[in-house]
Amino acid sequence: MESLKEMWALVCEELRASCGDVIYSSWFKPLEIISFDGAKAEIGASEFVKRIIDQRFSDDIAQAFKKVMGFDVEIIIVDTNAVAKAQAAAAQAAANAGGSSLSIEKNTFETFVVGSSNKFAHAAAQAVAATPGAAYNPLFIYGNSGLGKTHLLCAIGNEIKSKNPKADIIFTRGEDFVSLIVDGIKEKSMKEIHKKYRNCDVLIVDDIQFIAGKESTQEEFFHTFNTLTQDGKQIVLASDRAPKDIEILDERLRNRFEWGLLADIQPPDTETRMAIIQRKADTLGLELPPDVVQFIADKIKSNIRQLEGAVKKINALVNIEGASINIAMAQNAIRDIMTDSRPVSSIVSSIISETSRTFGVPQMDIISKKKDAKTARARQVAIYIVREITDLTQKEISEFFGGRDRTTILYSVETVAKDAANDSSLKKTIEKIIKNVQEQ
């Protein structure tokens, strides 16, 4: 066998033959072979797909390898986001130790492109960085994913740190804070957590919406919030929605989040999108023709990460293939990063993830047999959205949701469609989930 790629292609053929086209397309096609040392194969997958493979299909992969290679091969499924997660864990460890986890120096006010859609949030962030604890406390920045909230949070921390290197800044995420409290309760280390979090100078929390519905975490954050604000310490929060729109959030926290200043970030206008594209091109040393800049700005309207991703893709095509920069090439670069070009399993995974976040239900519960009302509702909505924005059949959808029969899929779709027609709140929730999925 000449190459790793050739071996993996043969393994994939075996998987398709043994498991069928639907399962293969849903779960095996998104996988990628990372390494093979003659006895062990490392295979990359997203976190969500990894869980499903580990639970249901690892034996199938082992059998496929045995048929191709003629001997047993140890299968290790690797989370392809492991590096990013490791970096986040290291940053969290630094924060828990009482230091700053702001390691992304490029995320400063100087590198933030200001436009009409974000100038208020930008100005508020600068004011907080100039006089922590005195300007707006807390500062609550909200808006859809990919619009620059995290950039502003980092900019605030980096600016404060540059003026006061001794400032004790903690930068964390809502999910990490939940995990911290869970571990603290289990390990009986809450006193240490109190000491670290209630004595810092600045507490910055991204994706604060993730603490909603977690009673112990909300209780802990409530007391941390009170202690810090009473001591004149700065709190900065970011979320994908305004406090009033965060479901199952403790009312005491909702009120406190609204104490200071609420600053929303909207999708950038055409001029701002063009400026973002040009700024990214400049940082890469890439010269983009004006018509290409305009083309990208016209095609990608609501996600800064996608704008920057398109520029990165063009830069890669130039450096690797020596391609000429023109509209056709830009169109190809955009196609590669838009939602419609993602594998269907990735789209379904995003739908389940967004539904999980919105309803406060674990992703694995959504595809499990769990039947409590909250989980069942989240599952029905996820199924409905999959049916709405993909071309999957009822049978194919069932494969993503624990192999439920097609009548269950049909019932979920019809129930949610009927309820959404009579419930404007549910309709808006569904629309927001779809919007977030399409903007990823």
C-alpha positions in Angstrom: 0.0 0.0 0.0 1.6 3.2 -1.1 0.2 5.8 1.2 -1.8 6.6 4.3 -4.4 8.2 2.1 -4.8 5.0 0.0 -5.2 2.8 3.1 -7.8 5.1 4.5 -9.7 5.1 1.2 -9.9 1.3 1.4 -11.0 1.4 5.0 -13.8 3.8 4.0 -14.9 1.5 1.2 -15.3 -1.3 3.8 -17.2 0.9 6.1 -19.6 2.0 3.4 -20.1 -1.6 2.3 -20.7 -2.9 5.9 -22.8 0.0 7.4 -24.6 1.4 4.4 -24.6 4.8 2.7 -26.6 6.7 5.2 -24.5 5.8 8.3 -21.3 6.2 6.2 -22.2 9.7 5.1 -23.5 10.7 8.5 -20.6 9.5 10.7 -17.7 8.1 8.8 -17.3 10.5 5.9 -16.4 13.5 8.1 -13.5 11.5 9.7 -9.9 12.0 8.7 -6.9 9.7 9.2 -4.2 11.4 11.2 -1.5 8.7 11.7 -0.9 5.0 11.5 2.2 3.3 13.0 1.5 -0.3 11.9 -0.4 -1.1 15.1 -2.4 1.9 16.0 -4.5 4.3 13.9 -5.4 7.8 15.0 -8.5 9.2 13.4 -9.7 12.8 13.7 -13.3 13.9 14.4 -15.2 16.7 15.8 -16.0 16.4 19.5 -19.6 15.5 18.9 -18.9 13.0 16.2 -16.1 11.5 18.4 -18.6 10.7 21.1 -20.9 9.0 18.7 -18.1 7.0 17.1 -16.8 5.9 20.5 -20.2 4.8 21.7 -21.5 3.1 18.6 -19.1 2.6 15.7 -15.5 2.0 17.0 -15.8 -1.7 16.5 -17.0 -1.2 12.9 -13.9 0.9 12.2 -11.6 -1.8 13.8 -13.2 -4.5 11.7 -12.8 -2.4 8.5 -9.1 -2.0 9.3 -8.7 -5.7 10.0 -10.2 -6.5 6.6 -7.9 -4.1 4.8 -4.7 -4.8 6.7 -5.2 -8.4 7.7 -4.5 -7.9 11.4 -6.0 -6.1 14.4 -5.4 -2.4 14.6 -6.0 -0.3 17.7 -8.4 2.6 16.9 -8.0 5.9 18.7 -10.5 8.7 17.8 -8.9 12.1 18.4 -10.8 15.3 18.9 -9.7 17.6 16.1 -10.2 20.6 18.3 -7.9 19.1 21.0 -5.2 21.7 20.4 -7.6 24.6 20.8 -9.1 22.9 23.9 -5.7 22.4 25.3 -4.9 26.1 24.8 -8.1 27.1 26.4 -7.4 24.8 29.4 -3.9 26.3 29.8 -5.5 29.7 29.7 -8.1 28.7 32.3 -5.4 27.3 34.5 -3.6 30.6 34.3 -6.8 32.4 35.2 -7.5 30.1 38.1 -4.0 30.7 39.4 -4.9 34.4 39.7 -3.2 35.6 36.6 -4.4 36.8 33.2 -5.2 34.4 30.4 -5.0 37.1 27.8 -2.5 35.6 25.5 -4.0 36.8 22.2 -2.0 40.0 21.9 -3.4 40.7 18.4 -6.8 41.3 19.8 -6.4 44.9 20.8 -8.4 48.1 20.2 -5.9 49.0 17.4 -6.8 45.8 15.4 -10.5 46.1 15.9 -12.3 47.5 12.8 -14.9 50.1 14.0 -18.1 50.7 12.0 -21.6 51.9 12.6 -22.6 48.4 13.8 -20.1 48.2 16.6 -18.9 51.7 17.5 -21.1 52.0 20.6 -19.7 48.7 22.0 -16.2 49.7 21.0 -16.5 53.1 22.8 -17.9 51.4 25.9 -15.1 48.9 26.0 -12.5 51.6 25.7 -14.1 53.5 28.5 -14.0 50.5 30.8 -10.4 49.8 29.9 -9.5 53.4 30.7 -11.2 53.4 34.2 -11.9 49.9 35.3 -14.6 49.7 37.9 -15.7 53.3 37.5 -17.2 53.6 34.0 -19.7 50.9 33.4 -20.0 48.0 35.8 -20.8 45.5 34.5 -20.3 46.0 30.8 -22.5 43.5 29.0 -21.7 43.1 25.3 -24.1 40.9 23.2 -24.6 39.9 19.6 -24.5 36.9 17.3 -21.4 34.7 17.0 -18.6 35.9 14.8 -19.2 39.7 15.2 -16.2 40.5 17.4 -17.4 40.2 21.0 -14.4 38.1 22.1 -12.0 40.5 20.3 -13.4 43.4 22.4 -13.1 41.4 25.6 -9.5 40.6 24.9 -8.9 44.2 24.0 -10.2 45.4 27.3 -8.0 43.0 29.2 -4.9 43.7 27.1 -5.4 47.4 27.5 -5.8 47.2 31.3 -2.8 44.9 31.5 -0.6 47.2 29.4 -1.3 50.1 31.8 -1.1 48.0 35.0 1.0 44.9 34.5 0.2 43.9 38.1 -3.6 43.9 37.5 -5.1 40.5 38.4 -7.3 39.8 35.4 -9.3 36.6 35.0 -10.6 35.8 31.5 -12.9 32.7 31.3 -15.9 31.3 29.5 -19.3 30.4 30.8 -18.7 26.8 30.0 -15.4 26.7 31.8 -16.9 28.5 34.9 -19.6 25.8 35.1 -16.9 23.1 34.9 -14.9 24.9 37.6 -17.8 25.0 40.0 -18.7 21.3 39.3 -15.1 20.3 40.0 -14.9 22.6 43.0 -18.0 21.0 44.6 -16.8 17.5 43.8 -13.2 18.2 45.1 -14.4 20.3 48.0 -12.2 23.2 46.8 -14.8 26.0 46.8 -12.8 28.1 49.3 -9.9 28.2 46.8 -12.2 29.2 44.0 -13.7 32.0 46.2 -10.3 33.3 47.0 -9.2 33.5 43.4 -12.4 34.8 41.8 -13.6 37.2 44.5 -10.2 38.9 44.8 -9.3 39.6 41.2 -9.2 43.2 39.8 -11.1 42.4 36.6 -13.3 39.4 35.8 -14.1 38.9 32.1 -16.5 36.1 31.1 -17.3 35.2 27.5 -20.4 33.3 26.6 -22.0 34.0 30.0 -25.3 32.5 28.7 -23.9 29.0 29.4 -24.4 29.4 33.2 -28.2 29.7 32.7 -30.1 26.8 34.3 -27.1 25.6 36.3 -28.3 26.4 39.9 -25.1 26.0 41.8 -23.1 27.9 39.2 -25.6 30.8 39.1 -25.6 30.9 42.9 -21.8 31.1 43.0 -21.6 33.7 40.2 -24.2 35.8 42.0 -22.1 36.0 45.2 -18.9 36.6 43.1 -20.6 39.4 41.2 -21.8 41.0 44.4 -18.4 40.8 46.1 -16.5 42.3 43.1 -18.9 45.1 42.4 -19.0 46.1 46.1 -15.2 46.3 46.1 -15.2 48.4 42.9 -13.7 45.7 40.7 -14.6 45.5 37.0 -16.8 42.9 35.5 -17.2 42.4 31.7 -19.6 39.9 30.2 -20.4 38.8 26.7 -23.3 36.8 25.4 -25.0 35.9 22.2 -28.2 37.5 23.4 -29.4 40.3 25.8 -30.0 39.3 29.4 -33.8 39.5 29.0 -33.5 36.9 26.2 -31.4 34.3 28.1 -33.8 31.5 28.9 -33.8 30.0 32.5 -31.4 32.7 33.8 -31.8 33.4 37.5 -33.8 36.6 37.8 -31.3 38.1 40.4 -28.5 37.7 37.8 -30.6 39.0 35.0 -31.2 42.2 37.0 -27.5 42.5 37.9 -26.4 42.0 34.3 -28.6 45.0 33.4 -27.1 47.2 36.2 -24.3 48.7 34.1 -24.3 49.1 30.4 -25.8 46.9 27.7 -24.0 47.2 24.3 -25.0 45.2 21.3 -23.0 44.4 18.2 -24.9 44.2 14.9 -23.7 42.6 11.7 -21.3 45.0 9.9 -22.4 47.2 7.1 -20.8 47.0 3.6 -18.2 49.6 4.3 -17.1 47.9 7.6 -17.0 44.5 5.9 -14.8 45.9 3.2 -12.5 47.5 5.8 -12.3 44.2 7.7 -11.4 42.3 4.6 -8.7 44.9 3.7 -7.3 44.9 7.2 -7.0 41.1 7.2 -5.4 41.1 3.8 -2.9 43.8 4.9 -1.9 41.6 8.0 -1.2 38.7 5.6 0.8 40.9 3.1 -1.9 40.1 0.5 -2.9 42.6 -2.2 -6.6 42.2 -3.0 -8.1 43.9 -6.1 -11.0 46.3 -5.2 -13.5 44.2 -7.1 -12.6 41.1 -5.1 -12.9 43.0 -1.8 -16.3 44.2 -2.9 -17.3 40.7 -4.0 -16.5 39.1 -0.7 -18.2 41.9 1.2 -21.4 41.4 -0.9 -21.4 37.7 -0.4 -20.6 37.4 3.3 -22.8 39.8 5.3 -23.1 38.7 8.9 -20.0 36.9 10.1 -16.6 38.5 10.6 -14.9 35.1 11.0 -16.1 34.0 7.6 -14.9 37.3 6.1 -11.4 36.7 7.5 -11.6 33.0 6.6 -12.2 33.9 2.9 -9.1 36.1 2.9 -7.1 33.3 4.5 -8.3 30.9 1.9 -7.3 33.2 -0.9 -3.9 33.7 0.7 -3.4 30.0 0.9 -4.4 29.5 -2.8 -1.9 32.2 -3.8 0.9 30.8 -1.7 0.4 27.1 -2.3 -1.0 27.0 -5.9 0.2 30.3 -7.2 -3.3 31.1 -8.3 -4.3 34.5 -9.7 -6.6 36.6 -7.5 -9.9 37.3 -9.3 -13.6 37.0 -8.8 -13.7 33.3 -9.8 -11.0 32.4 -7.3 -12.8 34.4 -4.6 -16.0 32.6 -5.4 -14.2 29.3 -4.9 -12.7 30.5 -1.6 -16.1 31.6 -0.3 -17.8 28.4 -1.3 -15.4 26.4 0.8 -16.3 28.3 4.0 -20.0 28.8 3.7 -22.4 26.5 5.6 -23.9 24.9 2.4 -20.5 23.4 1.6 -20.1 21.7 5.0 -20.7 18.0 5.3 -24.3 17.4 6.3 -23.1 15.7 9.5 -21.3 19.0 10.4 -24.5 21.0 9.8 -26.6 18.6 11.9 -23.9 18.7 14.7 -24.2 22.5 14.7 -28.0 22.3 14.9 -27.8 20.0 17.9 -25.2 22.1 19.5 -27.1 25.4 19.1 -30.3 23.7 20.2 -28.5 22.3 23.2 -27.2 25.8 24.1 -30.6 27.5 23.6 -32.6 25.0 25.7 -29.9 24.2 28.3 -30.0 20.5 27.5 -26.8 18.4 27.0 -26.2 17.5 23.4 -26.0 13.8 24.2 -29.4 13.9 25.9 -30.9 15.3 22.7 -29.9 12.2 20.7 -30.6 9.8 23.7 -33.8 8.0 24.7 -34.4 10.5 27.6 -38.0 11.5 27.7 -38.4 14.4 30.2 -40.4 17.3 28.8 -37.5 19.7 28.4 -35.3 17.2 26.6 -38.1 16.0 24.4 -38.9 19.6 23.4 -35.3 20.4 22.5 -35.1 17.2 20.5 -38.3 18.0 18.6 -37.0 21.4 17.7 -33.6 20.1 16.6 -35.3 17.5 14.4 -37.6 20.2 12.9 -34.6 22.4 12.1 -32.7 19.6 10.5 -35.7 18.9 8.3 -36.0 22.6 7.4 -32.4 23.3 6.3 -31.1 20.0 5.0 -32.3 17.7 2.3 -32.1 14.6 4.6 -35.0 12.2 4.4 -36.9 11.1 7.5 -34.9 7.9 7.6 -31.6 9.7 7.3 -32.6 12.2 10.1 -33.5 9.3 12.3 -29.9 8.1 12.1 -28.7 11.3 13.8 -31.2 11.0 16.6 -30.7 7.5 18.0 -32.3 5.5 15.2 -35.9 6.6 16.0 -38.6 5.4 13.6 -39.7 7.7 10.9 -43.1 8.3 12.5 -41.4 9.9 15.4 -39.5 12.2 13.1 -42.7 13.2 11.3 -44.5 13.8 14.5 -41.7 16.1 15.8 -41.7 18.1 12.6 -45.5 18.5 12.5 -45.7 19.3 16.2 -43.1 22.0 16.1 -44.4 23.5 12.9 -47.9 23.7 14.4 -46.6 25.2 17.7 -44.4 27.7 16.0 -47.3 29.0 14.0 -49.2 29.8 17.2 -46.2 30.8 19.4 -44.2 33.8 18.2 -41.6 33.2 20.9 -40.9 29.6 19.8 -40.8 30.9 16.2 -38.1 33.5 17.1 -36.1 30.9 19.0 -36.1 28.6 15.9 -35.1 31.4 13.6 -32.3 32.4 15.9 -30.9 28.8 16.0 -31.1 28.6 12.3 -29.3 31.9 11.9 -26.5 30.9 14.3 -26.0 27.6 12.5 -25.8 29.3 9.1 -23.4 31.9 10.3 -20.9 29.4 11.7 
